[in-house]
Every structure is written in C-alpha cells, then in structure tokens.
Amino acid sequence: MERVVARIGRAHGLHGEVSIEVRTDVPEQRFVPGAVFDTEPADRGPLTLVSARDHRGVLLLAFEQAADRAAAEALRDTMLVVQADASDEEDAWYEDELVGLRVEDPEGQVLGELVQLETGGAQDLLVVRPAAGGAHVRVPFVSALVPVVDVAGGRVVVDPPGGLFDRNES
C-alpha cells in the first residue's frame, strides 16, 4: 500500500534543497541518501535522495532530480510516497488508516467524521467534520482526548473538553 511520508515545502538556498513536512514517525530511517520516492503527482518523480540534514529543527532534503533552486521550487507541494504495510506499532497509524473513521464520544454518540490528520510541531491534530454541521473541529491527537482508535471497528473515541463540539450545534 502506498503511504505518504512527507510533503515538500519551500526551496532552501540555491543548490536544490527543499524543506519538508514530515509525515512519518521514523524520518531517520526513511530519509537516507539513495532512497527513492514515488511522488504525487506521479509526473514529478521518482525522486532519489542525495542528502538529508536538520536545519534549525527543519528537515532539508536534496534530490538528484533538483540541482538548483528553480527545480526545487517546482517540487513544492509534492507528496513523497513509499510502499509500506499498515503500521504494526500499537499507537501508530497512517493518515489514510484514520481518514473516514466515525468520531464518537465515550458514550457512543456520533460527533462527526475524521477528515484529516494535521501533523504539527507540538502534536498532531485530528480534523473532524462535525455531525451537527459547522466548521471543522481540530482535536489534539493525545491519549487524554483520544483514548480509543479502533481502525478495524471504523471509529475513534474522542473525549472532548467542554465546548469543543458545542460551538457547532444550533
């Protein structure tokens, strides 16, 4: 199964490096020189990694196919894709395993549908389309607020703090 492991961001410098938004728990294993990535859209790849380095907390990558800044800029918003099986770690999921799951409160009341996983600096966020309508709700993906992730059962249990989903009710 194809898994997105990163989204390419802005070009960095003049020699083809790009910043990335990491979407894997094991960047040190994924982003090694010589690794080859399929891409979305497919016509931008495959891309062969030449180097990876940390620059002030941002991972910078360089690819054989992007030797200068213009080529690097052309890769912006490209998704880096690998072939991988479903995660076998107890508390690790790929975004495509989560999107579409029903979101319930601890009593089983449907709160909405999980539509996106936003990866961020401090923590990941579950983006939920509320069943009651209104704006999407972002829930920090931490065990205190998301005690159950049941991919096989098609649901995520969210124990939201008061008011988080109330703002969407009429």
C-alpha positions in Angstrom: 0.0 0.0 0.0 1.2 3.5 -0.8 2.0 5.7 2.2 2.8 9.5 2.2 5.9 10.1 4.3 6.4 13.8 3.6 5.1 16.9 1.7 7.8 19.0 0.0 7.7 22.7 1.1 9.8 25.7 0.1 13.1 25.6 -1.6 16.1 26.4 0.7 19.2 28.0 -0.7 20.5 27.9 -4.3 21.5 24.3 -4.6 18.2 22.4 -4.8 17.4 21.7 -1.1 13.8 21.7 0.0 12.1 21.8 3.4 9.6 19.1 4.1 6.6 18.4 6.3 7.4 15.1 7.8 4.6 12.5 7.9 6.4 9.5 9.3 7.5 8.6 12.8 10.8 7.3 11.6 12.4 10.1 9.5 15.9 8.8 10.3 15.0 5.5 8.6 13.1 6.9 5.6 15.3 9.8 4.6 18.6 8.3 3.9 20.8 9.0 0.8 19.9 6.7 -2.0 16.3 6.3 -1.0 13.9 6.5 -4.0 10.4 8.0 -3.5 7.4 7.8 -5.8 5.5 11.1 -5.9 2.0 12.6 -6.0 1.6 13.9 -8.6 3.4 11.0 -10.3 4.9 13.1 -13.1 7.3 14.8 -10.6 9.1 11.6 -9.7 10.5 9.3 -8.9 13.0 11.3 -6.7 16.3 9.9 -5.5 17.5 11.4 -2.2 21.1 12.8 -2.2 21.2 14.2 1.3 19.1 15.0 4.4 20.0 17.4 7.2 18.5 19.2 10.1 18.5 23.0 9.8 17.2 24.7 13.0 14.6 22.0 13.5 13.5 21.7 9.8 14.5 18.7 7.8 16.0 19.7 4.5 16.3 17.2 1.6 18.2 17.3 -1.7 17.3 15.1 -4.7 19.3 14.1 -7.8 16.5 15.5 -9.9 16.6 19.0 -8.4 20.1 20.5 -8.8 19.1 24.2 -8.4 16.6 26.4 -6.7 14.2 26.6 -9.7 14.0 22.8 -9.9 13.5 22.6 -6.1 10.6 25.2 -6.3 9.0 23.1 -9.0 8.7 20.3 -6.4 6.7 22.4 -3.9 3.6 20.6 -2.5 4.8 17.2 -4.0 4.0 14.3 -1.7 6.8 11.7 -1.2 5.3 8.2 -1.3 6.7 4.8 -0.3 5.3 1.3 -0.4 4.5 0.1 3.2 2.2 -2.1 5.1 -0.2 -0.9 7.8 1.7 0.1 10.9 2.3 -2.7 13.3 3.0 -0.4 16.2 0.3 -0.2 18.9 0.0 3.6 18.9 0.9 4.5 15.4 -1.3 5.0 12.4 -1.0 6.3 8.9 -3.3 9.1 7.8 -5.1 7.0 5.3 -6.0 4.5 8.0 -7.7 7.3 10.0 -9.5 9.4 7.4 -13.1 8.4 7.1 -13.4 6.9 10.6 -16.5 7.8 12.6 -15.7 10.0 15.6 -17.7 9.2 18.8 -17.8 10.5 22.3 -17.1 8.0 25.2 -20.9 7.2 25.4 -21.0 6.3 21.7 -22.7 9.4 20.4 -21.5 10.3 16.9 -19.6 13.6 16.9 -18.6 13.5 13.2 -16.2 12.1 10.7 -12.4 12.3 10.8 -11.4 14.1 7.5 -7.7 14.8 8.0 -4.7 14.4 10.2 -2.6 17.6 10.6 0.9 16.9 11.6 2.5 19.7 13.6 5.3 20.8 15.8 3.9 20.1 19.3 1.4 17.4 18.4 -0.8 16.0 15.6 -4.4 17.2 15.3 -7.4 15.2 14.2 -9.6 17.3 11.9 -13.2 16.4 12.4 -16.2 17.3 10.2 -19.0 17.6 12.9 -22.2 15.7 12.5 -24.0 18.8 13.7 -22.5 20.9 10.8 -20.4 24.0 11.1 -16.7 24.5 11.0 -14.2 21.6 11.2 -13.0 20.9 14.7 -9.3 20.2 15.5 -8.7 17.8 18.3 -5.2 17.3 19.7 -4.2 13.7 19.0 -3.2 12.8 22.6 -4.4 9.9 24.6 -6.1 12.1 27.2 -8.5 13.4 24.5 -8.4 10.4 22.1 -8.5 7.3 24.3 -9.5 4.8 21.6 -8.5 4.4 18.0 -10.3 1.4 16.5 -9.4 1.2 12.9 -11.0 -2.2 12.4 -14.2 -1.0 14.1 -14.2 2.1 12.0 -14.2 4.5 14.9 -12.2 6.9 17.0 -13.4 7.8 20.5 -12.8 11.5 21.4 -13.4 12.7 25.0 -13.5 16.5 24.2 -13.2 19.2 26.7 -16.5 21.1 27.3 -17.5 23.3 24.4 -15.2 21.9 21.7 -18.0 20.4 19.7 -20.8 22.5 21.3 -19.9 25.6 19.1 -21.1 23.7 16.1 -24.5 22.9 17.4 -27.5 25.1 16.7 
